Structures are given as C-alpha cells and as structure tokens.
Amino acid sequence: MEDDESLRHLYKKILKMEGYNVDTARTGKEAIKKLSNNKGKSFPNLILMDYRLPGIDGIETMIKILEIKQSANIVFFSADESVKERAISCGAKAFFTKPNSVFKLIEIIKDLK
C-alpha cells in the first residue's frame, strides 16, 4: 500500500523483476476490501504498508488486516521514524525508513522468507 503513484509503480516494477507476484492498493480502505475478498483464498505472502495513506492511516489499516489474518507478514515503511515502535508493537514484521534504497527493501523482504 502506497499512496504515491510513482513509488507504487516503482516498487511493483522492481518486485516483479525480482520474481514476485504483485498487487497494489492506494488506500487502506482499498487494501482491506481486496484482502477481505481474498479470505480463504491465496493470501499475500507479504504486505508493504506505508504510514501516510488517504483516509485511514497505515497503522489502522495494518490492525484491520491482522484481524483478517493474524499471521500476515507486513513490512511497514515511512519517512516518519516516530511511528516505528508503534508499527512493530502493532504487528509489523519489519520497518523500512523512507527515503531508502529499493535494494534495502528487497533485502528486508528476502530476510522475511
């Protein structure tokens, strides 16, 4: 989940080049709807979650996603370091500080496998 279209497109393109299947959402509400409809089907192996999203923020979105699937792997990312502790305590498996290298993000993703 990333509200910035250019970043969303960049992450999608690079992750596809790395061999990952990728779906995207611009808002927390859109992501929750997609994942709720996916219940019982193939659930994503990993969710990338931005903090600043239109509507409900990334923390609230993550909490709702974890209600759908408690074992969801969520990598939380933000330019706001002050949310790191809260994101981890609410269930994020890792935190990625923006701006940062996309290669660092891929490293984090591979470490979670």
Backbone torsions as a table, in degrees:
resi	resn	phi	psi	omega
1	MET	NA	122.9	-180.0
2	GLU	-151.8	126.8	-178.8
3	ASP	-81.0	-22.1	179.1
4	ASP	-79.8	112.3	-174.1
5	GLU	-59.3	-39.7	-178.6
6	SER	-67.2	-40.1	176.6
7	LEU	-67.6	-41.9	178.7
8	ARG	-58.3	-44.5	179.3
9	HIS	-65.2	-42.9	179.7
10	LEU	-61.9	-49.7	179.5
11	TYR	-59.0	-44.2	-179.1
12	LYS	-61.1	-47.0	-178.2
13	LYS	-61.9	-47.3	-178.1
14	ILE	-68.1	-41.7	179.6
15	LEU	-66.1	-36.4	175.5
16	LYS	-64.3	-39.9	177.6
17	MET	-62.8	-28.5	178.0
18	GLU	-83.1	-1.3	176.1
19	GLY	97.3	7.9	-179.4
20	TYR	-88.9	145.6	168.4
21	ASN	-82.3	133.3	-172.6
22	VAL	-129.7	135.4	169.6
23	ASP	-126.7	151.0	-176.6
24	THR	-128.3	160.7	173.4
25	ALA	-144.9	145.7	-179.4
26	ARG	-92.3	-29.2	-177.3
27	THR	-126.2	160.7	176.0
28	GLY	-62.6	-40.9	-179.8
29	LYS	-60.5	-43.6	178.7
30	GLU	-62.8	-42.2	-179.8
31	ALA	-64.8	-45.3	-179.8
32	ILE	-61.2	-42.0	178.9
33	LYS	-62.1	-47.5	179.5
34	LYS	-60.1	-45.0	-177.2
35	LEU	-72.0	-34.3	176.3
36	SER	-64.4	-40.4	178.0
37	ASN	-69.2	-19.6	-177.9
38	ASN	-89.1	-7.5	-176.5
39	LYS	-52.9	129.3	-179.9
40	GLY	86.9	-14.2	177.2
41	LYS	-102.0	-161.1	178.0
42	SER	-70.3	114.1	179.5
43	PHE	-93.1	145.4	-179.2
44	PRO	-56.3	142.1	176.0
45	ASN	-70.4	-26.5	-175.6
46	LEU	-151.1	142.8	176.9
47	ILE	-125.3	126.9	174.0
48	LEU	-96.0	125.7	-172.4
49	MET	-125.0	119.0	174.3
50	ASP	-83.3	152.0	179.4
51	TYR	-77.6	-50.6	-176.2
52	ARG	-88.2	103.7	178.4
53	LEU	-124.8	151.6	174.6
54	PRO	-63.7	140.2	-179.1
55	GLY	81.4	-124.7	-179.8
56	ILE	-77.1	140.6	-176.3
57	ASP	-76.2	175.1	-176.4
58	GLY	-62.8	-35.5	179.0
59	ILE	-63.7	-50.3	-179.9
60	GLU	-63.7	-38.8	177.4
61	THR	-62.5	-44.8	179.8
62	MET	-60.8	-43.4	179.6
63	ILE	-59.8	-43.7	179.5
64	LYS	-66.9	-37.7	177.7
65	ILE	-65.3	-40.9	179.1
66	LEU	-68.1	-22.2	172.5
67	GLU	-71.7	-31.7	177.2
68	ILE	-73.7	-45.8	179.1
69	LYS	-144.2	105.7	-174.4
70	GLN	-60.7	-30.0	-176.1
71	SER	-92.4	13.0	-179.1
72	ALA	-59.0	134.1	176.0
73	ASN	-88.3	112.4	-177.4
74	ILE	-120.8	124.0	171.3
75	VAL	-100.5	119.5	-176.7
76	PHE	-96.5	137.0	176.9
77	PHE	-136.9	145.3	-177.8
78	SER	-165.5	154.8	171.1
79	ALA	-82.2	-12.9	-177.8
80	ASP	-93.8	95.5	-178.8
81	GLU	-60.5	-23.2	-175.6
82	SER	-66.7	-15.1	-179.9
83	VAL	-94.1	-3.5	-175.7
84	LYS	-56.6	-52.9	-177.2
85	GLU	-60.1	-43.1	-179.8
86	ARG	-65.7	-41.6	-180.0
87	ALA	-61.1	-45.5	179.9
88	ILE	-66.2	-43.7	-178.5
89	SER	-68.0	-24.3	178.5
90	CYS	-87.1	-6.0	173.9
91	GLY	129.0	-1.5	177.8
92	ALA	-66.8	139.8	179.5
93	LYS	-82.1	-24.0	179.7
94	ALA	-157.2	162.3	178.9
95	PHE	-128.2	132.9	-178.1
96	PHE	-119.7	119.2	-178.9
97	THR	-85.6	127.7	176.0
98	LYS	-96.7	148.7	-9.3
99	PRO	-74.9	151.1	179.6
100	ASN	-158.7	172.8	-179.8
101	SER	-73.7	137.6	175.4
102	VAL	-62.6	-29.7	178.7
103	PHE	-66.4	-32.7	174.8
104	LYS	-65.7	-40.0	177.1
105	LEU	-61.8	-44.0	178.9
106	ILE	-62.7	-38.6	176.2
107	GLU	-58.9	-47.1	179.4
108	ILE	-60.8	-44.8	180.0
109	ILE	-60.8	-45.8	-179.7
110	LYS	-64.4	-34.9	178.0
111	ASP	-66.2	-25.3	-179.2
112	LEU	-83.2	-11.5	-178.4
113	LYS	-66.5	NA	NA
